Amino acid sequence: MSNLIDATEGENKEFGVATLSDVSIYINDSGNTSANDTATAKYLDAQLNSLTSSFTASARDYFLWADQTIKIVSINGKVFTDPITVTVNKGIGEKFDAPIIWKMTIRTTVVNTNVKLRVK
């Protein structure tokens, strides 16, 4: 899978995580912006556009990268039996037919981890 997402649309979020913790990234929370970021909750400044009103501001593509190994423990509140491992400096991406991702929770495995999430 290509890690290239069209740069003309979508949003990018980059942040550091100082401790071992779970961090929730809210993709379509229109009531918050990055000014409301905490150590365990991150928000996008720009809401995504959606062609389907029932999925307003949700993402259909994502690419997640970190400088240390991290885990995706849940998407949209669905906790995985076995978290998805995101290998250090390699990243992972996924594309869906419809924009359905509104929240992702990651778990750091090393302190001072830098994370980048690109969504469209």
Summary of the structure (lengths in Angstrom):
residues: 120
radius of gyration: 13.4
end to end distance: 15.3
largest distance: 39.0
contacts: 349
relative contact order: 0.34
helix: 5%
strand: 46%
